[in-house]
């Protein structure tokens, strides 16, 4: 029996509707409008699309959006000065610098310059440390979206064998840490696999829940999973045939209990959780519980 589709496109709509109501309440009760600043440096076409989607979603939810487009020639010093200004601007509660940045700009210096209270991407070391301790202010958007997909789809993570393929700071490491926590939607036994793993299939075949963020199309085949697995495919790879994930979807769906499609799976959740973090940042900075 083919797998149930875990549709992030539908679950993200639920979350955005909840946020829209919360934003409306914040305006009515506290005269507070959450504000997000997005910074795009250069002319990367994919980045333009992502920033445009974020701007459109802010408008839909009633969140104030400030989009700042900078030329590729922008220096690191100029970018840091802009971030300092936004750190001190009261109507801006969240700051997002769209990655990747041009090669002459040090990404680490830029991400560290953002006030942790406005770091709605959750990449600042203060927020990474709080996440590891199980006391996060902001959870990175894609991992947060993955966890919400599992919770809202009724997938039981308690005691489950979770295998994460990929160890990036953006997805692999944070989602592994989150699912280890003794909390709702977590409390799992987690294994992380990566390019140094000697026998990837040995680990993936043990997974009750398989989260794949390898950055390579069709890394996971049907022979590498067990019957009844839940598969979360984070990959987005543009091929001549269209967008595909890191999982061989057509083959794996015949063995899986549930699986996310690409597109329409994890992707829409990332933007929804960015909006969630922006609303949370506005409340935190205004002393609203």
Order of alpha helices (4+ residues) and beta strands (2+ residues): beta-alpha-beta-alpha-beta-alpha-beta-alpha-alpha-alpha-beta-alpha-beta-alpha-beta-beta-beta-beta-alpha-beta-alpha
